[in-house]
Amino acid sequence: MDFYIGDIVKLKKQHPCGSSEWEILRVGMDFRLKCLGCGHQIMIPRKQVEKNTKQVRKPENGQIT
């Protein structure tokens, strides 16, 4: 599965704020994800992201932020 900076991923489990969508800020062995609900940022291993991803979509405006 290919992930790119700026992609929005929907994970199986929700964040405590209620959102299940995250923006990818960094890719590699570890990913840095930003919650689109509250803005909280986490570092998470690539393997865990690949396992828990339900859907990947490109940013709506078409620009990488």
C-alpha distances in whole Angstrom, upper triangle without the diagonal:
4,7,10,14,15,12,14,12,14,14,16,19,21,23,26,27,26,23,19,17,16,16,14,17,15,12,13,13,15,14,17,16,19,21,22,24,26,25,24,22,20,19,16,14,11,11,13,10,7,10,12,10,12,11,10,12,14,17,20,22,20,21,19,21
4,7,10,12,10,12,11,14,15,18,20,22,23,27,27,26,22,19,17,15,14,12,14,13,10,11,13,14,12,15,15,18,20,20,24,25,23,23,21,19,18,16,15,11,12,14,11,9,13,14,12,13,12,9,11,12,15,18,20,17,18,16,18
4,7,9,7,9,9,12,13,17,19,20,20,24,24,23,20,17,14,12,11,8,10,10,7,9,12,12,10,12,12,14,16,17,20,22,20,20,17,16,15,14,13,10,12,13,10,9,13,13,11,13,11,8,10,10,12,16,17,15,15,13,15
4,6,6,9,10,14,16,19,21,21,21,25,24,24,20,18,15,12,10,7,9,8,7,10,13,13,10,11,12,14,16,16,20,21,19,19,17,16,15,15,15,12,15,16,13,13,16,16,14,16,13,10,10,9,10,14,15,13,12,9,11
4,6,9,11,14,16,20,21,21,20,24,23,23,19,18,14,11,8,5,5,6,7,10,14,13,10,10,10,11,14,14,18,19,16,17,14,15,14,14,15,13,17,17,14,15,18,18,15,17,15,12,11,10,10,13,14,12,10,7,8
4,7,10,13,15,19,20,20,19,22,21,21,17,16,12,10,6,5,6,9,10,14,17,15,12,11,10,10,12,12,16,17,14,16,14,15,15,16,17,16,19,18,15,16,19,18,15,17,14,11,9,7,6,10,10,9,8,5,6
4,6,10,13,16,18,18,18,21,20,19,16,14,10,8,6,6,8,10,10,14,17,15,12,12,10,11,12,12,15,17,15,16,15,15,16,15,16,14,17,16,13,13,16,15,12,13,10,7,6,5,6,9,11,10,10,8,10
4,7,10,13,15,14,14,18,17,16,12,10,7,6,5,6,10,12,13,16,18,16,12,12,9,9,10,9,12,15,13,14,14,14,15,15,17,15,17,16,12,13,15,13,10,11,8,6,5,6,6,9,12,12,12,11,12
4,6,10,12,12,13,16,16,15,11,8,6,5,6,7,11,13,13,15,17,15,12,12,9,10,10,10,13,15,14,15,14,14,14,13,14,13,14,13,9,10,12,10,7,7,6,5,6,9,10,13,16,15,16,14,15
4,7,9,9,11,14,14,12,9,6,4,6,9,11,14,16,16,18,19,17,14,14,11,12,10,10,12,15,15,15,15,15,16,14,16,14,15,13,10,11,12,9,6,6,5,6,8,11,13,14,18,18,19,18,18
4,6,7,9,13,14,12,9,6,6,8,11,12,15,16,16,18,18,16,13,14,11,12,11,12,13,15,15,15,14,13,14,12,14,13,13,10,8,9,9,5,5,6,7,9,12,15,16,18,21,21,22,20,20
4,7,10,13,14,12,11,7,9,11,15,16,19,20,19,21,20,18,16,17,14,15,14,15,15,17,18,17,17,16,17,14,15,15,14,11,10,11,9,6,6,6,9,12,15,18,19,21,25,25,26,24,24
4,7,9,11,9,9,6,10,11,15,16,19,20,20,22,21,18,17,17,14,15,12,14,14,15,16,15,16,14,16,14,16,16,15,12,11,13,11,8,9,10,12,15,17,20,21,23,26,26,27,25,25
4,6,8,6,6,4,8,10,14,16,19,20,21,23,23,20,17,17,13,13,10,11,10,12,14,13,14,14,16,15,17,18,18,14,13,16,15,11,12,12,13,15,17,20,20,21,24,25,26,24,23
4,5,5,6,6,9,9,13,15,17,19,20,22,22,18,16,15,12,11,8,10,8,9,11,9,11,11,14,14,17,18,18,15,14,17,16,13,13,14,16,17,18,20,20,22,24,25,25,23,22
4,5,8,9,12,13,16,18,20,22,23,25,25,21,19,18,15,13,10,12,10,9,12,10,13,13,16,16,20,21,22,18,17,20,20,16,17,18,19,21,22,24,23,24,27,28,28,26,25
4,6,9,11,12,15,18,19,22,24,26,26,23,20,18,15,12,9,10,7,7,10,10,13,14,17,18,21,23,24,20,19,22,22,18,18,19,19,20,21,22,21,22,24,26,26,25,23
4,7,9,12,15,18,20,23,24,27,27,23,21,19,15,14,10,10,7,9,12,12,15,16,19,19,22,23,23,20,18,21,20,16,16,16,17,18,19,21,20,21,24,25,26,25,23
4,6,8,11,15,17,20,21,24,24,21,18,16,13,11,7,7,5,8,10,11,13,14,17,17,20,20,21,18,16,18,18,14,14,14,14,15,15,17,16,17,20,22,22,21,20
4,7,10,13,16,18,19,21,22,19,16,15,11,11,8,8,8,11,12,12,13,13,16,15,17,17,18,15,12,15,15,11,10,10,10,12,13,16,15,17,20,21,22,20,20
4,7,10,13,15,16,19,20,18,14,13,9,9,6,6,8,11,11,12,12,13,15,14,17,16,18,15,12,14,15,12,10,10,9,9,10,12,12,13,16,17,18,17,16
4,7,9,12,13,16,17,14,11,10,6,5,5,5,8,10,9,9,9,10,12,12,14,14,16,14,11,13,15,12,10,12,11,10,10,12,11,14,16,16,16,14,13
4,6,9,11,15,16,14,10,8,6,5,7,7,10,12,9,11,9,11,12,13,15,14,17,15,12,14,17,14,12,14,12,10,10,10,9,12,13,14,13,11,10
4,6,7,11,13,11,7,6,5,7,9,10,14,15,12,12,10,10,10,11,12,11,14,14,10,13,15,14,12,14,13,10,11,10,10,14,15,14,13,10,10
4,7,11,13,11,7,5,6,7,10,12,15,15,12,12,9,10,10,11,13,13,16,16,13,15,18,17,16,18,17,14,14,13,12,16,16,15,13,10,9
4,7,10,8,5,5,7,10,13,15,18,18,15,14,11,10,9,10,11,11,14,15,12,14,17,17,16,19,18,15,16,15,15,19,19,18,16,12,11
4,7,6,5,7,9,12,15,17,21,21,18,17,14,12,10,10,10,8,12,13,11,12,15,16,14,18,17,14,15,15,16,20,20,18,17,14,14
4,5,6,9,12,15,18,21,24,24,21,19,16,14,11,10,9,7,10,12,11,12,15,16,16,19,19,17,18,18,19,23,24,22,21,17,18
4,7,10,13,17,19,22,25,25,22,20,16,14,10,9,6,5,8,10,10,11,14,15,16,19,20,18,21,21,22,26,27,25,24,20,21
4,7,10,13,16,19,21,21,18,16,13,10,6,5,4,5,8,9,9,11,13,14,15,18,19,17,19,20,21,24,26,24,23,19,19
4,6,10,13,15,18,18,15,14,10,8,6,5,6,6,10,10,8,10,13,13,13,16,16,14,16,16,17,21,22,21,20,16,16
4,7,10,13,15,15,12,10,7,6,4,6,9,10,13,12,10,13,16,15,14,17,17,15,17,17,16,20,21,20,18,15,14
4,7,9,12,12,9,8,6,5,6,8,11,11,14,12,10,13,15,13,12,15,15,13,14,15,14,17,19,19,17,14,13
4,6,9,8,6,6,4,7,9,11,14,15,17,15,13,16,18,15,14,16,16,14,15,15,13,16,17,18,17,14,12
4,5,6,5,5,6,8,11,13,16,16,19,16,14,17,18,15,14,15,15,14,15,15,14,16,18,19,18,16,14
4,6,6,8,10,12,15,16,19,19,21,19,16,19,20,17,15,16,15,14,13,14,12,13,15,17,16,15,13
4,6,8,11,13,17,18,21,21,23,20,18,21,22,18,17,17,17,17,16,17,15,16,18,20,20,19,17
4,6,9,12,16,17,21,22,24,21,19,22,23,20,19,20,20,19,19,20,18,19,20,22,21,20,17
4,6,10,13,15,19,20,22,20,18,21,22,20,19,20,19,18,18,18,16,18,19,20,19,17,14
4,7,10,13,17,18,20,18,16,20,21,18,18,20,20,19,20,20,18,20,22,23,21,19,16
4,7,10,13,15,18,16,14,18,19,17,17,19,19,18,19,19,18,20,21,22,20,17,15
4,6,10,12,15,12,11,15,16,15,15,18,19,18,19,20,19,22,24,24,22,19,17
4,7,9,12,11,10,14,15,14,15,18,19,18,20,20,20,24,25,24,23,19,18
4,7,9,7,7,10,12,11,12,16,17,16,19,20,21,24,26,25,24,21,20
4,5,5,7,9,10,11,12,16,17,17,20,21,22,26,27,26,25,22,22
4,5,5,6,9,10,11,14,15,14,17,18,20,24,25,24,23,20,21
4,6,5,6,9,10,14,15,15,19,20,23,26,28,26,26,23,24
4,5,5,6,8,12,14,15,18,20,22,25,27,26,26,23,24
4,5,5,6,10,11,11,14,16,18,21,24,23,23,20,20
4,6,6,9,10,10,14,16,19,22,24,23,23,21,22
4,6,9,11,13,16,19,21,24,27,26,26,24,25
4,6,9,11,15,18,20,22,25,25,25,23,24
4,6,7,11,14,16,19,22,21,22,20,21
4,7,10,14,16,18,21,21,22,21,22
4,7,10,13,15,18,17,19,18,20
4,7,10,12,15,14,16,15,16
4,7,8,12,11,13,13,14
4,6,9,7,9,9,11
4,6,5,7,7,9
4,5,8,10,11
4,6,8,10
4,7,9
4,6
4
